[in-house]
Every structure is written in C-alpha cells, then in structure tokens.
Amino acid sequence: MPADPAWGRARHRCLAWVLCLLAGTAAAADSFEDRCARLIDPSRILVQYEDRAPERDETQDVQGLEGIAARRGDSRTRVLGLTHADVSTQMNISAQTLSTASGRVCVAARLQVALGYESFRVLIARNIGNACRRGVVESHEREHVAIWRNYLRAGAPLIATQLRQDLAQPLYYDTMAQADRLFSRHVQALVAGHVRRLVESIVQANQQLDTPANYQLEAGRLQACG
C-alpha cells in the first residue's frame, strides 16, 4: 500500500517534538554547577603587552647617577648609566553570572590586562667623556632595555595562560553583594601576583648583566677609548 504523505509529515513532526522534549528535559536536569561551568570562556582572558621606547635623560652627572643608584639600594661607584622601569598594569574586569532562587551566585571572569610602563628611562651621565666612552655605556644600557622589553613581551602570553588556569572554574559566592565585594579583589590579586613574579625575573636578569665580571669587561672597553 502506498505511504500516506500526510502521515509521513506527522511522523517527522512527532520525532522533532520528542527530540525537543528530550533536550528540554536534559537542560532542566542540569545542576547549577553544570550551568555555571558552561559560562567559562578562556578566550575572554586576554593579556597584551604595550611596547614603548624608553625616554633618554642626560641631565645628571656621574655623582647624580650614583645618588640615584644609592637610593635604589645600589652601592656602585662611578655609575655612568642607568636604566629604570616601573611596570604598569591596567585591568578591565567584567563577569558573567548565574544565581539561584536562594541567592547563591556563580561568576565567570572576563578579563583584559595591558602590561606597559609607568615610566621607562635610560640615564646617561652628561660628563661621561668622549664619544667612544659614551658608545660603550649606551651599548650596555641597550642590553638592559632589551631585557625589559623582551621579558614583558614574552611574559604577557604566559600570564594569560596562567590566568586562564586560575580562572578555569567559576567562582561561587553566597550572595550577589558578596560577589560584588570579593570578585574583582580576587582577580586583581591573581594578576598582581603574576606580574610581581615576572618583574622579579626581569630584575634578576638585569642583575646577571651587571656582574663584576661584566663590569670588568666594560671597564676594559672604557679604558681602550682613552
């Protein structure tokens, strides 16, 4: 007997209705935690490095640079050049939330971080001597500049990966007021910790450039300049 086209259409409508019903039942069965977990989106955690060239300062003499170095805990004498950077961290923190009828809240972080410089200066002593000696000092300071720029550039994606791991699970709070009070503070502390460790590694890398052995090599180059 030939198939009834109307029955076929009704059958397809019925199957579609059953599938929709099953999908709705599964969604209704999801726990609060399951629905919160689906809010997590690692692509919404971003860290960018904003590069800039350092300012050049030749207003200080050797004695002035020694004073600046001493205030920063550096007891060296005959300081001919210094490179100094203060790292800035700008954050845009937002969130996607869900709440229960009882008021419990889950929060999925959305975060944009910009790493840059509050200040970035290369100081060269104005009474350094001839062009050859100036070239030796400037070459050394360029190495310090490169350390700051290269470490921050490479550190930005590493911090992004670390933050995605830190924020891979929703944060839960008893009330929305508690979330408002604690969420941003928690994220800021995470970012600050990672940036602090990155800056510490940059300081260590700069210290390795300023070893007695390296200073002896620099002194030999300066003497060769006459």
TAUR-V708039 format. One record per helix or strand of 3 or more residues. SS is the DSSP state (hx for helix, st for strand). FROM is the first residue (numbers start at 1). LEN is the number of residues. If there is no record, write none. Layout:
# TAUR-V708039
{{SS & FROM & LEN} {SS & FROM & LEN}}
This chain:
# TAUR-V708039
{{hx & 5 & 25} {hx & 32 & 6} {hx & 42 & 3} {st & 45 & 5} {st & 55 & 3} {hx & 62 & 10} {st & 81 & 19} {st & 105 & 20} {hx & 131 & 36} {st & 171 & 3} {hx & 176 & 34} {hx & 212 & 14}}
